[in-house]
């Protein structure tokens, strides 16, 4: 399903892109390894607030339903079970 996941991200809905921008997500990237490991990177002033604001949008609810089949997790939507990874180095 990796190829299909990549294809869907080539055509992210315009209203989803606008919602991400409106809720404070900047410089957002996803990286996908051949074994399925997915890592997202974003910049925001307040990560928890950005998550809450995005979760409250209708477009996010629809997008998460569309993306759920691509994830193994059965305990929630993909955006509800993401794990934050500690940054240990940053060259600015």
Jmol script that loads the backbone (N, CA, C; Angstrom):
load data "model"
ATOM      1  N   UNK A   1       0.802  -1.202   0.000  1.00  0.00           N
ATOM      2  CA  UNK A   1       0.000   0.000   0.000  1.00  0.00           C
ATOM      3  C   UNK A   1       0.849   1.272   0.000  1.00  0.00           C
ATOM      4  N   UNK A   2       2.162   1.103   0.003  1.00  0.00           N
ATOM      5  CA  UNK A   2       3.044   2.274   0.038  1.00  0.00           C
ATOM      6  C   UNK A   2       2.856   3.155  -1.193  1.00  0.00           C
ATOM      7  N   UNK A   3       2.753   2.530  -2.352  1.00  0.00           N
ATOM      8  CA  UNK A   3       2.597   3.304  -3.580  1.00  0.00           C
ATOM      9  C   UNK A   3       1.293   4.109  -3.562  1.00  0.00           C
ATOM     10  N   UNK A   4       0.242   3.508  -3.064  1.00  0.00           N
ATOM     11  CA  UNK A   4      -1.043   4.213  -2.997  1.00  0.00           C
ATOM     12  C   UNK A   4      -0.984   5.353  -1.970  1.00  0.00           C
ATOM     13  N   UNK A   5      -0.322   5.129  -0.844  1.00  0.00           N
ATOM     14  CA  UNK A   5      -0.174   6.189   0.162  1.00  0.00           C
ATOM     15  C   UNK A   5       0.578   7.381  -0.437  1.00  0.00           C
ATOM     16  N   UNK A   6       1.643   7.091  -1.172  1.00  0.00           N
ATOM     17  CA  UNK A   6       2.400   8.163  -1.833  1.00  0.00           C
ATOM     18  C   UNK A   6       1.523   8.885  -2.857  1.00  0.00           C
ATOM     19  N   UNK A   7       0.774   8.132  -3.635  1.00  0.00           N
ATOM     20  CA  UNK A   7      -0.086   8.729  -4.654  1.00  0.00           C
ATOM     21  C   UNK A   7      -1.104   9.681  -4.032  1.00  0.00           C
ATOM     22  N   UNK A   8      -1.702   9.261  -2.942  1.00  0.00           N
ATOM     23  CA  UNK A   8      -2.698  10.119  -2.298  1.00  0.00           C
ATOM     24  C   UNK A   8      -2.084  11.413  -1.773  1.00  0.00           C
ATOM     25  N   UNK A   9      -0.830  11.354  -1.395  1.00  0.00           N
ATOM     26  CA  UNK A   9      -0.189  12.572  -0.898  1.00  0.00           C
ATOM     27  C   UNK A   9       0.320  13.462  -2.029  1.00  0.00           C
ATOM     28  N   UNK A  10       0.274  12.968  -3.241  1.00  0.00           N
ATOM     29  CA  UNK A  10       0.543  13.836  -4.398  1.00  0.00           C
ATOM     30  C   UNK A  10      -0.677  14.690  -4.714  1.00  0.00           C
ATOM     31  N   UNK A  11      -1.820  14.296  -4.170  1.00  0.00           N
ATOM     32  CA  UNK A  11      -3.080  14.972  -4.469  1.00  0.00           C
ATOM     33  C   UNK A  11      -3.836  15.314  -3.182  1.00  0.00           C
ATOM     34  N   UNK A  12      -3.149  15.931  -2.221  1.00  0.00           N
ATOM     35  CA  UNK A  12      -3.811  16.314  -0.972  1.00  0.00           C
ATOM     36  C   UNK A  12      -4.879  17.351  -1.292  1.00  0.00           C
ATOM     37  N   UNK A  13      -6.031  17.173  -0.705  1.00  0.00           N
ATOM     38  CA  UNK A  13      -7.160  18.050  -0.962  1.00  0.00           C
ATOM     39  C   UNK A  13      -6.790  19.502  -0.647  1.00  0.00           C
ATOM     40  N   UNK A  14      -7.162  20.432  -1.500  1.00  0.00           N
ATOM     41  CA  UNK A  14      -6.876  21.850  -1.241  1.00  0.00           C
ATOM     42  C   UNK A  14      -7.417  22.329   0.110  1.00  0.00           C
ATOM     43  N   UNK A  15      -8.604  21.859   0.505  1.00  0.00           N
ATOM     44  CA  UNK A  15      -9.155  22.276   1.796  1.00  0.00           C
ATOM     45  C   UNK A  15      -8.368  21.713   2.970  1.00  0.00           C
ATOM     46  N   UNK A  16      -7.708  20.555   2.778  1.00  0.00           N
ATOM     47  CA  UNK A  16      -6.845  20.004   3.819  1.00  0.00           C
ATOM     48  C   UNK A  16      -5.579  20.854   3.941  1.00  0.00           C
ATOM     49  N   UNK A  17      -5.007  21.217   2.807  1.00  0.00           N
ATOM     50  CA  UNK A  17      -3.816  22.070   2.825  1.00  0.00           C
ATOM     51  C   UNK A  17      -4.132  23.403   3.500  1.00  0.00           C
ATOM     52  N   UNK A  18      -5.298  23.968   3.206  1.00  0.00           N
ATOM     53  CA  UNK A  18      -5.685  25.241   3.818  1.00  0.00           C
ATOM     54  C   UNK A  18      -5.894  25.090   5.317  1.00  0.00           C
ATOM     55  N   UNK A  19      -6.526  24.010   5.731  1.00  0.00           N
ATOM     56  CA  UNK A  19      -6.755  23.772   7.163  1.00  0.00           C
ATOM     57  C   UNK A  19      -5.428  23.634   7.913  1.00  0.00           C
ATOM     58  N   UNK A  20      -4.474  22.922   7.332  1.00  0.00           N
ATOM     59  CA  UNK A  20      -3.165  22.799   7.974  1.00  0.00           C
ATOM     60  C   UNK A  20      -2.529  24.170   8.164  1.00  0.00           C
ATOM     61  N   UNK A  21      -2.561  24.980   7.133  1.00  0.00           N
ATOM     62  CA  UNK A  21      -2.009  26.330   7.218  1.00  0.00           C
ATOM     63  C   UNK A  21      -2.752  27.157   8.260  1.00  0.00           C
ATOM     64  N   UNK A  22      -4.074  27.114   8.223  1.00  0.00           N
ATOM     65  CA  UNK A  22      -4.893  27.908   9.135  1.00  0.00           C
ATOM     66  C   UNK A  22      -4.704  27.520  10.602  1.00  0.00           C
ATOM     67  N   UNK A  23      -4.329  26.276  10.861  1.00  0.00           N
ATOM     68  CA  UNK A  23      -4.178  25.812  12.242  1.00  0.00           C
ATOM     69  C   UNK A  23      -2.730  25.826  12.726  1.00  0.00           C
ATOM     70  N   UNK A  24      -1.848  26.444  11.945  1.00  0.00           N
ATOM     71  CA  UNK A  24      -0.496  26.693  12.424  1.00  0.00           C
ATOM     72  C   UNK A  24       0.567  25.693  12.023  1.00  0.00           C
ATOM     73  N   UNK A  25       0.272  24.804  11.095  1.00  0.00           N
ATOM     74  CA  UNK A  25       1.266  23.838  10.624  1.00  0.00           C
ATOM     75  C   UNK A  25       2.103  24.500   9.531  1.00  0.00           C
ATOM     76  N   UNK A  26       3.413  24.535   9.718  1.00  0.00           N
ATOM     77  CA  UNK A  26       4.313  25.116   8.722  1.00  0.00           C
ATOM     78  C   UNK A  26       5.431  24.120   8.405  1.00  0.00           C
ATOM     79  N   UNK A  27       5.954  24.244   7.193  1.00  0.00           N
ATOM     80  CA  UNK A  27       7.100  23.433   6.787  1.00  0.00           C
ATOM     81  C   UNK A  27       6.860  21.950   7.111  1.00  0.00           C
ATOM     82  N   UNK A  28       5.695  21.458   6.738  1.00  0.00           N
ATOM     83  CA  UNK A  28       5.263  20.099   7.065  1.00  0.00           C
ATOM     84  C   UNK A  28       5.723  19.143   5.979  1.00  0.00           C
ATOM     85  N   UNK A  29       6.415  18.089   6.369  1.00  0.00           N
ATOM     86  CA  UNK A  29       6.906  17.067   5.441  1.00  0.00           C
ATOM     87  C   UNK A  29       6.638  15.682   6.008  1.00  0.00           C
ATOM     88  N   UNK A  30       6.421  14.735   5.111  1.00  0.00           N
ATOM     89  CA  UNK A  30       6.334  13.327   5.483  1.00  0.00           C
ATOM     90  C   UNK A  30       7.435  12.571   4.754  1.00  0.00           C
ATOM     91  N   UNK A  31       8.056  11.640   5.466  1.00  0.00           N
ATOM     92  CA  UNK A  31       9.119  10.809   4.910  1.00  0.00           C
ATOM     93  C   UNK A  31       8.694   9.360   5.097  1.00  0.00           C
ATOM     94  N   UNK A  32       8.737   8.574   4.017  1.00  0.00           N
ATOM     95  CA  UNK A  32       8.268   7.194   4.052  1.00  0.00           C
ATOM     96  C   UNK A  32       9.382   6.257   3.608  1.00  0.00           C
ATOM     97  N   UNK A  33       9.717   5.332   4.487  1.00  0.00           N
ATOM     98  CA  UNK A  33      10.741   4.334   4.180  1.00  0.00           C
ATOM     99  C   UNK A  33      10.095   3.132   3.492  1.00  0.00           C
ATOM    100  N   UNK A  34      10.880   2.364   2.763  1.00  0.00           N
ATOM    101  CA  UNK A  34      10.360   1.202   2.029  1.00  0.00           C
ATOM    102  C   UNK A  34       9.719   0.154   2.934  1.00  0.00           C
ATOM    103  N   UNK A  35      10.103   0.114   4.219  1.00  0.00           N
ATOM    104  CA  UNK A  35       9.506  -0.856   5.137  1.00  0.00           C
ATOM    105  C   UNK A  35       8.239  -0.315   5.810  1.00  0.00           C
ATOM    106  N   UNK A  36       7.806   0.888   5.414  1.00  0.00           N
ATOM    107  CA  UNK A  36       6.578   1.451   5.942  1.00  0.00           C
ATOM    108  C   UNK A  36       6.755   2.448   7.072  1.00  0.00           C
ATOM    109  N   UNK A  37       7.984   2.637   7.543  1.00  0.00           N
ATOM    110  CA  UNK A  37       8.175   3.627   8.594  1.00  0.00           C
ATOM    111  C   UNK A  37       7.877   5.015   8.039  1.00  0.00           C
ATOM    112  N   UNK A  38       7.007   5.733   8.730  1.00  0.00           N
ATOM    113  CA  UNK A  38       6.589   7.065   8.306  1.00  0.00           C
ATOM    114  C   UNK A  38       6.989   8.069   9.381  1.00  0.00           C
ATOM    115  N   UNK A  39       7.694   9.094   8.980  1.00  0.00           N
ATOM    116  CA  UNK A  39       8.100  10.150   9.905  1.00  0.00           C
ATOM    117  C   UNK A  39       7.615  11.475   9.341  1.00  0.00           C
ATOM    118  N   UNK A  40       6.972  12.242  10.189  1.00  0.00           N
ATOM    119  CA  UNK A  40       6.513  13.566   9.805  1.00  0.00           C
ATOM    120  C   UNK A  40       7.324  14.623  10.523  1.00  0.00           C
ATOM    121  N   UNK A  41       7.526  15.730   9.833  1.00  0.00           N
ATOM    122  CA  UNK A  41       8.236  16.873  10.402  1.00  0.00           C
ATOM    123  C   UNK A  41       7.373  18.110  10.157  1.00  0.00           C
ATOM    124  N   UNK A  42       7.239  18.939  11.178  1.00  0.00           N
ATOM    125  CA  UNK A  42       6.536  20.203  10.998  1.00  0.00           C
ATOM    126  C   UNK A  42       7.087  21.232  11.962  1.00  0.00           C
ATOM    127  N   UNK A  43       6.835  22.461  11.626  1.00  0.00           N
ATOM    128  CA  UNK A  43       7.162  23.562  12.519  1.00  0.00           C
ATOM    129  C   UNK A  43       5.853  24.234  12.893  1.00  0.00           C
ATOM    130  N   UNK A  44       5.729  24.613  14.155  1.00  0.00           N
ATOM    131  CA  UNK A  44       4.541  25.295  14.656  1.00  0.00           C
ATOM    132  C   UNK A  44       4.919  26.003  15.945  1.00  0.00           C
ATOM    133  N   UNK A  45       4.176  27.018  16.293  1.00  0.00           N
ATOM    134  CA  UNK A  45       4.450  27.740  17.539  1.00  0.00           C
ATOM    135  C   UNK A  45       4.034  26.929  18.758  1.00  0.00           C
ATOM    136  N   UNK A  46       2.986  26.127  18.635  1.00  0.00           N
ATOM    137  CA  UNK A  46       2.465  25.339  19.757  1.00  0.00           C
ATOM    138  C   UNK A  46       1.941  24.014  19.192  1.00  0.00           C
ATOM    139  N   UNK A  47       2.712  22.947  19.374  1.00  0.00           N
ATOM    140  CA  UNK A  47       2.374  21.652  18.780  1.00  0.00           C
ATOM    141  C   UNK A  47       1.020  21.133  19.264  1.00  0.00           C
ATOM    142  N   UNK A  48       0.767  21.160  20.563  1.00  0.00           N
ATOM    143  CA  UNK A  48      -0.493  20.636  21.093  1.00  0.00           C
ATOM    144  C   UNK A  48      -1.685  21.443  20.589  1.00  0.00           C
ATOM    145  N   UNK A  49      -1.523  22.750  20.517  1.00  0.00           N
ATOM    146  CA  UNK A  49      -2.611  23.576  19.995  1.00  0.00           C
ATOM    147  C   UNK A  49      -2.849  23.287  18.513  1.00  0.00           C
ATOM    148  N   UNK A  50      -1.781  23.132  17.740  1.00  0.00           N
ATOM    149  CA  UNK A  50      -1.925  22.813  16.317  1.00  0.00           C
ATOM    150  C   UNK A  50      -2.670  21.493  16.134  1.00  0.00           C
ATOM    151  N   UNK A  51      -2.358  20.502  16.959  1.00  0.00           N
ATOM    152  CA  UNK A  51      -3.067  19.217  16.898  1.00  0.00           C
ATOM    153  C   UNK A  51      -4.544  19.387  17.240  1.00  0.00           C
ATOM    154  N   UNK A  52      -4.826  20.118  18.328  1.00  0.00           N
ATOM    155  CA  UNK A  52      -6.220  20.321  18.754  1.00  0.00           C
ATOM    156  C   UNK A  52      -7.028  21.062  17.692  1.00  0.00           C
ATOM    157  N   UNK A  53      -6.453  22.136  17.162  1.00  0.00           N
ATOM    158  CA  UNK A  53      -7.172  22.919  16.155  1.00  0.00           C
ATOM    159  C   UNK A  53      -7.442  22.089  14.903  1.00  0.00           C
ATOM    160  N   UNK A  54      -6.453  21.325  14.490  1.00  0.00           N
ATOM    161  CA  UNK A  54      -6.623  20.500  13.293  1.00  0.00           C
ATOM    162  C   UNK A  54      -7.661  19.408  13.535  1.00  0.00           C
ATOM    163  N   UNK A  55      -7.627  18.805  14.712  1.00  0.00           N
ATOM    164  CA  UNK A  55      -8.573  17.730  15.041  1.00  0.00           C
ATOM    165  C   UNK A  55     -10.013  18.226  15.034  1.00  0.00           C
ATOM    166  N   UNK A  56     -10.212  19.514  15.242  1.00  0.00           N
ATOM    167  CA  UNK A  56     -11.554  20.081  15.297  1.00  0.00           C
ATOM    168  C   UNK A  56     -12.132  20.396  13.914  1.00  0.00           C
ATOM    169  N   UNK A  57     -11.341  20.207  12.865  1.00  0.00           N
ATOM    170  CA  UNK A  57     -11.828  20.530  11.526  1.00  0.00           C
ATOM    171  C   UNK A  57     -12.529  19.329  10.893  1.00  0.00           C
ATOM    172  N   UNK A  58     -13.542  19.630  10.104  1.00  0.00           N
ATOM    173  CA  UNK A  58     -14.271  18.580   9.390  1.00  0.00           C
ATOM    174  C   UNK A  58     -13.380  17.895   8.361  1.00  0.00           C
ATOM    175  N   UNK A  59     -12.549  18.669   7.684  1.00  0.00           N
ATOM    176  CA  UNK A  59     -11.704  18.086   6.643  1.00  0.00           C
ATOM    177  C   UNK A  59     -10.704  17.096   7.244  1.00  0.00           C
ATOM    178  N   UNK A  60     -10.215  17.367   8.434  1.00  0.00           N
ATOM    179  CA  UNK A  60      -9.286  16.428   9.075  1.00  0.00           C
ATOM    180  C   UNK A  60      -9.986  15.118   9.402  1.00  0.00           C
ATOM    181  N   UNK A  61     -11.209  15.206   9.885  1.00  0.00           N
ATOM    182  CA  UNK A  61     -11.971  13.989  10.176  1.00  0.00           C
ATOM    183  C   UNK A  61     -12.108  13.129   8.926  1.00  0.00           C
ATOM    184  N   UNK A  62     -12.453  13.764   7.814  1.00  0.00           N
ATOM    185  CA  UNK A  62     -12.594  13.021   6.550  1.00  0.00           C
ATOM    186  C   UNK A  62     -11.259  12.464   6.086  1.00  0.00           C
ATOM    187  N   UNK A  63     -10.188  13.254   6.175  1.00  0.00           N
ATOM    188  CA  UNK A  63      -8.861  12.807   5.732  1.00  0.00           C
ATOM    189  C   UNK A  63      -8.384  11.622   6.572  1.00  0.00           C
ATOM    190  N   UNK A  64      -8.570  11.700   7.880  1.00  0.00           N
ATOM    191  CA  UNK A  64      -8.122  10.608   8.750  1.00  0.00           C
ATOM    192  C   UNK A  64      -8.877   9.317   8.454  1.00  0.00           C
ATOM    193  N   UNK A  65     -10.161   9.415   8.151  1.00  0.00           N
ATOM    194  CA  UNK A  65     -10.921   8.213   7.756  1.00  0.00           C
ATOM    195  C   UNK A  65     -10.338   7.605   6.487  1.00  0.00           C
ATOM    196  N   UNK A  66      -9.965   8.460   5.530  1.00  0.00           N
ATOM    197  CA  UNK A  66      -9.376   7.989   4.273  1.00  0.00           C
ATOM    198  C   UNK A  66      -8.009   7.334   4.497  1.00  0.00           C
ATOM    199  N   UNK A  67      -7.235   7.835   5.464  1.00  0.00           N
ATOM    200  CA  UNK A  67      -5.867   7.353   5.688  1.00  0.00           C
ATOM    201  C   UNK A  67      -5.795   6.149   6.628  1.00  0.00           C
ATOM    202  N   UNK A  68      -6.815   5.944   7.439  1.00  0.00           N
ATOM    203  CA  UNK A  68      -6.785   4.875   8.438  1.00  0.00           C
ATOM    204  C   UNK A  68      -6.409   3.503   7.872  1.00  0.00           C
ATOM    205  N   UNK A  69      -6.889   3.094   6.696  1.00  0.00           N
ATOM    206  CA  UNK A  69      -6.527   1.768   6.181  1.00  0.00           C
ATOM    207  C   UNK A  69      -5.027   1.583   5.919  1.00  0.00           C
ATOM    208  N   UNK A  70      -4.284   2.667   5.853  1.00  0.00           N
ATOM    209  CA  UNK A  70      -2.848   2.569   5.592  1.00  0.00           C
ATOM    210  C   UNK A  70      -2.033   2.296   6.858  1.00  0.00           C
ATOM    211  N   UNK A  71      -2.676   2.297   8.007  1.00  0.00           N
ATOM    212  CA  UNK A  71      -1.975   2.145   9.276  1.00  0.00           C
ATOM    213  C   UNK A  71      -2.400   0.869   9.977  1.00  0.00           C
ATOM    214  N   UNK A  72      -1.474   0.242  10.673  1.00  0.00           N
ATOM    215  CA  UNK A  72      -1.726  -1.005  11.389  1.00  0.00           C
ATOM    216  C   UNK A  72      -2.535  -0.762  12.650  1.00  0.00           C
ATOM    217  N   UNK A  73      -2.354   0.369  13.282  1.00  0.00           N
ATOM    218  CA  UNK A  73      -2.969   0.679  14.561  1.00  0.00           C
ATOM    219  C   UNK A  73      -4.491   0.586  14.489  1.00  0.00           C
ATOM    220  N   UNK A  74      -5.079  -0.111  15.468  1.00  0.00           N
ATOM    221  CA  UNK A  74      -6.531  -0.231  15.527  1.00  0.00           C
ATOM    222  C   UNK A  74      -7.140   0.587  16.662  1.00  0.00           C
ATOM    223  N   UNK A  75      -6.323   1.356  17.372  1.00  0.00           N
ATOM    224  CA  UNK A  75      -6.809   2.039  18.572  1.00  0.00           C
ATOM    225  C   UNK A  75      -7.274   3.467  18.320  1.00  0.00           C
ATOM    226  N   UNK A  76      -7.144   3.973  17.125  1.00  0.00           N
ATOM    227  CA  UNK A  76      -7.588   5.334  16.872  1.00  0.00           C
ATOM    228  C   UNK A  76      -7.172   5.806  15.503  1.00  0.00           C
ATOM    229  N   UNK A  77      -7.502   7.065  15.246  1.00  0.00           N
ATOM    230  CA  UNK A  77      -7.119   7.675  13.980  1.00  0.00           C
ATOM    231  C   UNK A  77      -5.612   7.862  13.941  1.00  0.00           C
ATOM    232  N   UNK A  78      -5.039   7.881  12.753  1.00  0.00           N
ATOM    233  CA  UNK A  78      -3.581   8.050  12.649  1.00  0.00           C
ATOM    234  C   UNK A  78      -3.071   9.295  13.358  1.00  0.00           C
ATOM    235  N   UNK A  79      -3.812  10.396  13.292  1.00  0.00           N
ATOM    236  CA  UNK A  79      -3.326  11.625  13.928  1.00  0.00           C
ATOM    237  C   UNK A  79      -3.459  11.599  15.443  1.00  0.00           C
ATOM    238  N   UNK A  80      -4.186  10.632  15.983  1.00  0.00           N
ATOM    239  CA  UNK A  80      -4.357  10.535  17.433  1.00  0.00           C
ATOM    240  C   UNK A  80      -3.327   9.634  18.086  1.00  0.00           C
ATOM    241  N   UNK A  81      -2.600   8.868  17.307  1.00  0.00           N
ATOM    242  CA  UNK A  81      -1.654   7.914  17.893  1.00  0.00           C
ATOM    243  C   UNK A  81      -0.209   8.187  17.490  1.00  0.00           C
ATOM    244  N   UNK A  82       0.021   9.337  16.855  1.00  0.00           N
ATOM    245  CA  UNK A  82       1.397   9.641  16.474  1.00  0.00           C
ATOM    246  C   UNK A  82       2.255   9.834  17.715  1.00  0.00           C
ATOM    247  N   UNK A  83       3.509   9.474  17.593  1.00  0.00           N
ATOM    248  CA  UNK A  83       4.448   9.617  18.692  1.00  0.00           C
ATOM    249  C   UNK A  83       5.428  10.733  18.368  1.00  0.00           C
ATOM    250  N   UNK A  84       5.655  11.580  19.334  1.00  0.00           N
ATOM    251  CA  UNK A  84       6.614  12.660  19.154  1.00  0.00           C
ATOM    252  C   UNK A  84       8.014  12.107  19.388  1.00  0.00           C
ATOM    253  N   UNK A  85       8.925  12.407  18.484  1.00  0.00           N
ATOM    254  CA  UNK A  85      10.309  11.939  18.584  1.00  0.00           C
ATOM    255  C   UNK A  85      11.176  13.092  19.061  1.00  0.00           C
ATOM    256  N   UNK A  86      12.002  12.829  20.051  1.00  0.00           N
ATOM    257  CA  UNK A  86      12.860  13.869  20.619  1.00  0.00           C
ATOM    258  C   UNK A  86      13.925  14.312  19.636  1.00  0.00           C
ATOM    259  N   UNK A  87      14.039  15.607  19.458  1.00  0.00           N
ATOM    260  CA  UNK A  87      15.096  16.168  18.641  1.00  0.00           C
ATOM    261  C   UNK A  87      16.374  16.234  19.477  1.00  0.00           C
ATOM    262  N   UNK A  88      17.458  15.690  18.957  1.00  0.00           N
ATOM    263  CA  UNK A  88      18.706  15.688  19.716  1.00  0.00           C
ATOM    264  C   UNK A  88      19.775  16.561  19.075  1.00  0.00           C
ATOM    265  N   UNK A  89      19.539  17.049  17.850  1.00  0.00           N
ATOM    266  CA  UNK A  89      20.479  17.947  17.205  1.00  0.00           C
ATOM    267  C   UNK A  89      19.752  18.720  16.123  1.00  0.00           C
ATOM    268  N   UNK A  90      20.114  19.989  15.982  1.00  0.00           N
ATOM    269  CA  UNK A  90      19.529  20.823  14.937  1.00  0.00           C
ATOM    270  C   UNK A  90      20.589  21.832  14.497  1.00  0.00           C
ATOM    271  N   UNK A  91      20.950  21.816  13.233  1.00  0.00           N
ATOM    272  CA  UNK A  91      21.870  22.787  12.665  1.00  0.00           C
ATOM    273  C   UNK A  91      21.036  23.878  12.026  1.00  0.00           C
ATOM    274  N   UNK A  92      21.071  25.051  12.608  1.00  0.00           N
ATOM    275  CA  UNK A  92      20.271  26.163  12.087  1.00  0.00           C
ATOM    276  C   UNK A  92      21.070  27.004  11.136  1.00  0.00           C
TER     277      UNK A  92
END
end "model"
wireframe off; spacefill off
backbone 0.3
color backbone group
